[in-house]
Amino acid sequence: MVDILSALTKLPDPQYVEVGDGVALASYSWGDPDGPALVLVHGFASSTADTWVHTGWVRMLEREGFRILGIDQRGHGASQKPHESAGYTVRNLARDIESVLDTFLIDEAMYVGYSLGARVGWQVALDLADRIPRAVLGGVPDGIPLDRLDTDQVRRYADDGTPVTDPVTQNYVALAERVPGNDMYALLALAEGMRDSRSIDPDTAHAPQQPVLFATGEQDAVLAGSRRLAEAAPQATFFEIPGRHHFNAPGAKAFRMAALEFLKGEPAVSHE
């Protein structure tokens, strides 16, 4: 049984893409090269393996005939982990996705992102509207991502082990330390870069216009904000993931099934 599980969750060798500022991003490919293309983008302090492979998403999508491209965002997984915050604005993270699509000569791809990957996906759906026909944005908060993280406490913890006392920041640190290979300084730079990004608010003038599935756990603190964003998008569907919070929602079968139906072309519900 262990050998079977290991085979099912084994990553292919990464293919590296150097983006505009010289950062090398790790990408992974699965599935039918002639199938509909789909890009998977993970959340904060996670990776392609952690969010999409170990939870069964890649197996499901490969079985359904998709061409799958997973991307480790800068600062995560097997990608390079720069410590300069300027590279971690939302607009720059969205450009990273565009560069990878260009490198693989993918003109059009559906987008699936979770948490940070969903926040980046909102920007990708806006900036690459003609290339992203539909998107799944899971656990996406409104406002500025990571704005409740106490960066001063994280820096002191990384520098000399000073204990983190803020409960929210403790959760983020625990999340970062859960995944082997994470670099606390890179994740700190990411949080600081996000502070320089424009907040996303329920504003129809700045919402994706293509069909979007918003999916958030019923126990997730960002649930209300995710609903507000869905109400702002003219072709949005909202799915509340039963019995899940922010950190275990990607593993929910109900989430996978709702996303699969949407990606295969189930019509979105308009909020007009």
PLY file of the C-alpha trace (Angstrom):
ply
format ascii 1.0
element vertex 272
property float x
property float y
property float z
element edge 271
property int vertex1
property int vertex2
end_header
0.00 0.00 0.00
2.83 2.41 0.85
4.46 1.78 -2.54
1.18 2.45 -4.35
0.62 5.72 -2.48
4.20 6.76 -3.16
3.75 6.12 -6.88
0.48 8.08 -6.97
2.01 11.11 -5.26
5.42 11.12 -6.94
6.32 14.35 -8.70
7.81 14.30 -12.18
11.15 16.03 -12.52
10.66 19.81 -12.53
11.14 21.82 -15.67
12.59 25.23 -14.88
11.42 28.47 -16.44
13.45 31.65 -15.95
11.08 34.59 -15.65
11.73 38.28 -16.35
13.84 39.14 -13.31
15.93 35.98 -13.56
14.10 33.86 -10.99
13.84 30.17 -11.93
10.38 28.68 -11.40
9.80 24.94 -11.12
6.95 23.59 -13.24
5.49 20.10 -13.62
3.52 18.55 -16.45
1.00 15.72 -16.53
-1.73 14.39 -18.76
-2.70 14.45 -22.40
-0.61 17.02 -24.32
-3.56 17.49 -26.68
-6.13 17.84 -23.89
-7.56 21.12 -22.60
-4.82 22.96 -20.74
-5.11 23.76 -17.06
-2.68 25.48 -14.70
-2.55 24.71 -10.95
-1.20 27.34 -8.52
-0.79 26.61 -4.79
-1.13 28.75 -1.68
1.18 30.46 0.80
3.97 28.29 2.25
2.79 25.33 0.16
3.80 23.81 -3.18
2.44 21.97 -6.20
3.04 18.66 -4.45
1.47 19.71 -1.18
-1.70 21.35 -2.55
-2.42 19.45 -5.76
-0.57 16.12 -5.89
-0.98 14.77 -2.35
-4.66 15.77 -2.28
-5.65 13.86 -5.42
-6.29 16.79 -7.76
-3.65 15.81 -10.31
-4.82 12.18 -10.44
-8.41 13.29 -10.98
-7.60 15.83 -13.67
-5.22 13.48 -15.48
-7.90 10.79 -15.50
-10.33 13.30 -17.05
-8.02 14.02 -19.99
-6.65 17.45 -19.09
-3.20 18.76 -19.92
-1.96 19.83 -16.47
0.73 22.35 -15.66
1.65 22.81 -12.00
3.76 25.78 -10.92
5.73 26.28 -7.71
5.41 30.01 -7.13
8.60 31.96 -6.44
9.66 31.47 -2.84
8.07 28.01 -2.72
8.71 24.36 -3.51
11.59 23.74 -5.90
11.51 27.29 -7.29
14.12 29.87 -6.36
13.44 31.76 -3.16
14.62 35.38 -3.41
14.58 37.48 -0.25
13.74 40.82 -1.92
10.12 41.86 -1.37
9.89 43.80 -4.65
9.53 40.57 -6.62
6.50 39.40 -4.64
3.81 41.90 -5.62
0.60 40.32 -6.90
1.13 41.81 -10.36
4.62 40.29 -10.54
3.39 36.88 -9.38
0.74 37.05 -12.12
3.44 37.86 -14.68
5.29 34.73 -13.50
2.27 32.65 -14.52
2.15 34.38 -17.89
5.86 33.67 -18.48
5.40 29.96 -17.77
2.39 29.75 -20.12
4.41 31.51 -22.82
7.37 29.16 -22.36
5.14 26.11 -22.79
3.44 27.75 -25.81
0.06 27.54 -24.12
-2.22 30.15 -25.66
-5.23 29.34 -23.49
-5.54 27.57 -20.14
-8.06 27.26 -17.37
-6.75 28.37 -13.98
-7.10 26.67 -10.60
-5.62 28.44 -7.58
-5.94 28.14 -3.84
-5.43 30.85 -1.19
-2.41 32.87 -2.37
-2.73 31.07 -5.71
-6.34 32.22 -5.89
-5.39 35.83 -5.10
-2.83 35.64 -7.91
-5.49 33.98 -10.05
-7.83 36.95 -9.65
-5.05 39.11 -11.15
-4.26 36.56 -13.86
-7.93 36.42 -14.85
-7.91 40.22 -15.20
-4.55 40.62 -16.93
-4.87 37.59 -19.23
-8.62 37.66 -19.79
-8.30 36.51 -23.41
-6.21 33.47 -22.36
-8.05 32.29 -19.24
-11.54 31.13 -20.29
-12.54 30.11 -16.76
-10.99 29.95 -13.31
-11.43 28.23 -9.95
-10.45 30.44 -7.02
-10.41 28.53 -3.74
-10.17 30.17 -0.32
-9.57 33.62 -1.80
-9.75 36.52 0.68
-10.70 40.05 -0.17
-8.42 42.85 0.98
-4.64 42.48 1.13
-3.29 38.93 1.58
-1.22 38.24 4.69
-1.99 41.67 6.14
-2.56 40.16 9.60
0.92 38.64 9.69
3.20 40.44 12.17
6.32 40.68 10.00
8.47 42.10 12.83
7.80 39.04 14.97
8.52 36.71 12.06
11.83 38.44 11.36
12.93 38.21 15.00
11.94 34.54 15.04
13.94 33.88 11.86
16.94 35.86 13.11
17.37 34.46 16.61
14.43 32.26 17.52
12.53 34.88 19.53
9.14 33.27 20.22
6.16 34.50 18.22
3.37 35.65 20.53
0.71 36.85 18.10
-1.76 33.94 17.58
-2.41 34.65 13.90
1.30 34.93 13.18
1.91 31.69 15.10
-0.47 29.94 12.70
1.40 31.28 9.68
4.75 30.21 11.12
3.42 26.73 11.84
2.11 26.56 8.28
5.50 27.60 6.91
7.37 25.05 9.02
5.01 22.23 8.06
6.45 21.95 4.54
10.12 20.85 4.35
12.40 23.21 2.48
10.48 26.41 3.16
12.64 29.51 3.59
11.26 31.82 6.29
13.03 34.87 4.86
11.55 34.28 1.40
8.06 33.90 2.87
8.62 37.05 4.91
9.60 38.88 1.71
6.40 37.59 0.13
4.29 38.98 2.96
6.03 42.34 2.67
5.62 42.38 -1.09
1.90 41.75 -0.71
1.62 44.89 1.43
2.63 46.85 -1.67
-0.13 45.26 -3.77
-3.53 46.78 -4.38
-6.28 45.37 -2.24
-9.07 43.46 -3.99
-12.53 44.63 -3.11
-16.05 43.75 -4.27
-15.93 46.17 -7.19
-17.51 45.02 -10.45
-15.31 47.43 -12.38
-12.26 45.41 -11.35
-13.60 41.86 -11.22
-12.91 39.01 -13.66
-15.54 38.89 -16.38
-15.14 35.22 -17.39
-16.84 32.34 -15.56
-15.27 31.85 -12.13
-15.98 29.26 -9.45
-15.32 30.59 -5.96
-14.98 27.81 -3.38
-14.33 28.35 0.33
-14.70 26.15 3.39
-17.72 26.75 5.60
-15.38 27.08 8.62
-12.92 29.42 6.84
-12.42 32.89 8.31
-12.33 34.34 4.77
-15.74 32.90 3.83
-17.60 36.22 3.95
-14.91 37.99 1.94
-14.92 35.24 -0.68
-18.68 35.59 -1.02
-18.35 39.34 -1.55
-15.83 38.76 -4.33
-18.13 36.22 -5.98
-21.00 38.71 -5.87
-18.79 41.23 -7.69
-17.93 38.89 -10.58
-20.68 38.86 -13.23
-20.28 35.15 -14.14
-19.52 33.66 -10.74
-20.61 30.50 -8.99
-20.03 30.10 -5.26
-19.46 26.72 -3.60
-19.26 26.44 0.18
-17.06 23.45 1.00
-18.85 21.57 3.77
-17.03 20.87 7.03
-13.72 22.42 5.96
-11.51 25.29 7.13
-8.84 27.16 5.21
-6.04 24.66 5.69
-7.83 21.40 4.88
-10.21 22.52 2.12
-7.93 21.48 -0.80
-8.24 17.85 0.29
-12.04 17.84 0.21
-13.58 15.51 -2.37
-16.62 17.82 -2.58
-14.32 20.67 -3.67
-12.64 18.53 -6.31
-15.96 17.34 -7.73
-17.44 20.85 -7.85
-14.33 22.13 -9.59
-14.33 19.27 -12.09
-17.94 19.90 -13.12
-17.16 23.59 -13.55
-13.97 22.98 -15.55
-15.81 20.59 -17.86
-18.19 23.38 -18.79
-21.09 23.43 -16.39
-22.70 26.87 -16.77
-21.95 29.48 -14.14
-24.74 31.27 -12.28
-24.93 34.99 -13.04
-25.23 37.51 -10.22
-26.72 40.18 -12.48
0 1
1 2
2 3
3 4
4 5
5 6
6 7
7 8
8 9
9 10
10 11
11 12
12 13
13 14
14 15
15 16
16 17
17 18
18 19
19 20
20 21
21 22
22 23
23 24
24 25
25 26
26 27
27 28
28 29
29 30
30 31
31 32
32 33
33 34
34 35
35 36
36 37
37 38
38 39
39 40
40 41
41 42
42 43
43 44
44 45
45 46
46 47
47 48
48 49
49 50
50 51
51 52
52 53
53 54
54 55
55 56
56 57
57 58
58 59
59 60
60 61
61 62
62 63
63 64
64 65
65 66
66 67
67 68
68 69
69 70
70 71
71 72
72 73
73 74
74 75
75 76
76 77
77 78
78 79
79 80
80 81
81 82
82 83
83 84
84 85
85 86
86 87
87 88
88 89
89 90
90 91
91 92
92 93
93 94
94 95
95 96
96 97
97 98
98 99
99 100
100 101
101 102
102 103
103 104
104 105
105 106
106 107
107 108
108 109
109 110
110 111
111 112
112 113
113 114
114 115
115 116
116 117
117 118
118 119
119 120
120 121
121 122
122 123
123 124
124 125
125 126
126 127
127 128
128 129
129 130
130 131
131 132
132 133
133 134
134 135
135 136
136 137
137 138
138 139
139 140
140 141
141 142
142 143
143 144
144 145
145 146
146 147
147 148
148 149
149 150
150 151
151 152
152 153
153 154
154 155
155 156
156 157
157 158
158 159
159 160
160 161
161 162
162 163
163 164
164 165
165 166
166 167
167 168
168 169
169 170
170 171
171 172
172 173
173 174
174 175
175 176
176 177
177 178
178 179
179 180
180 181
181 182
182 183
183 184
184 185
185 186
186 187
187 188
188 189
189 190
190 191
191 192
192 193
193 194
194 195
195 196
196 197
197 198
198 199
199 200
200 201
201 202
202 203
203 204
204 205
205 206
206 207
207 208
208 209
209 210
210 211
211 212
212 213
213 214
214 215
215 216
216 217
217 218
218 219
219 220
220 221
221 222
222 223
223 224
224 225
225 226
226 227
227 228
228 229
229 230
230 231
231 232
232 233
233 234
234 235
235 236
236 237
237 238
238 239
239 240
240 241
241 242
242 243
243 244
244 245
245 246
246 247
247 248
248 249
249 250
250 251
251 252
252 253
253 254
254 255
255 256
256 257
257 258
258 259
259 260
260 261
261 262
262 263
263 264
264 265
265 266
266 267
267 268
268 269
269 270
270 271
